[in-house]
Amino acid sequence: MRTYDRGGRDAASEARTDAAVSAACELLCSKGIDGLTFDAVAERAQLSRRAVFNRFQTKAALIEAMFDRIATIGNAPNLAEPAKETNGHAAIAAFVRASFDLWNASPDLTRRLVALSRLDDGVARLLAEREGRRIRSIEALVAQLADLGVLRKDPAAATALLSTFVGFDACDKLRSQVGDAAARELVTDLLQIALLRD
């Protein structure tokens, strides 16, 4: 359950919430956690401090909204779709594509939030919740591959391999070294070779 008010009562209210979240994302990326204050968010979003506080009430709620923003822009629900594929190669390719799409949604913001999670237990909990959802999508994919009879590894090893190779850190590092298209192709090829029977 969200710890903040999404403001969905009307379009204007939702627009104010979106403006506050956008401002918070920009501030975290440009000024770090110390620059992320209700006053700074209100000023950047051109809202009153009270309007921002009424929606979020805590910095943790504002950070939760940033995680939600990444999930929305990156189409996080698409991570569940590959488990419906009936072809192992297509399923892995679709999962890699959905993962890269998620991580490409806002890589600077994601880097900041991941780094912040290493310093702040509350942010670490928020990240762990989202990572749990991603792992459940991976487990569903692995179960589908096993049901199709194409899985080469045991499910635990396959889950660990997928989780690592399509995690943010691996995708971000590969993307910075070889470019997005080449990174997607490389990860897809490696996972198909490692996980699928011939």
Secondary structure as the mmCIF struct_conf table of DSSP 4:
data_model
#
loop_
_struct_conf.conf_type_id
_struct_conf.id
_struct_conf.beg_label_comp_id
_struct_conf.beg_label_asym_id
_struct_conf.beg_label_seq_id
_struct_conf.end_label_comp_id
_struct_conf.end_label_asym_id
_struct_conf.end_label_seq_id
BEND BEND1 THR A 3 TYR A 4
TURN_TY1_P TURN_TY1_P1 GLY A 8 ARG A 9
BEND BEND2 ASP A 10 ASP A 10
HELX_RH_AL_P HELX_RH_AL_P1 ALA A 11 LYS A 31
HELX_RH_3T_P HELX_RH_3T_P1 ILE A 33 GLY A 35
HELX_RH_AL_P HELX_RH_AL_P2 PHE A 38 ALA A 45
TURN_TY1_P TURN_TY1_P2 GLN A 46 GLN A 46
HELX_RH_AL_P HELX_RH_AL_P3 ARG A 49 PHE A 56
BEND BEND3 THR A 58 THR A 58
HELX_RH_AL_P HELX_RH_AL_P4 LYS A 59 ILE A 73
TURN_TY1_P TURN_TY1_P3 GLY A 74 ASN A 75
HELX_RH_3T_P HELX_RH_3T_P2 ALA A 76 LYS A 84
BEND BEND4 THR A 86 ASN A 87
HELX_RH_AL_P HELX_RH_AL_P5 GLY A 88 ASN A 104
BEND BEND5 ALA A 105 ALA A 105
HELX_RH_AL_P HELX_RH_AL_P6 PRO A 107 SER A 117
TURN_TY1_P TURN_TY1_P4 ARG A 118 LEU A 119
HELX_RH_AL_P HELX_RH_AL_P7 ASP A 121 ASP A 147
TURN_TY1_P TURN_TY1_P5 LEU A 148 GLY A 149
STRN STRN1 LEU A 151 LEU A 151
BEND BEND6 LYS A 153 LYS A 153
HELX_RH_AL_P HELX_RH_AL_P8 PRO A 155 PHE A 165
TURN_TY1_P TURN_TY1_P6 VAL A 166 VAL A 166
BEND BEND7 GLY A 167 GLY A 167
HELX_RH_AL_P HELX_RH_AL_P9 PHE A 168 VAL A 178
HELX_RH_AL_P HELX_RH_AL_P10 ASP A 180 LEU A 195
STRN STRN2 LEU A 196 LEU A 196
#
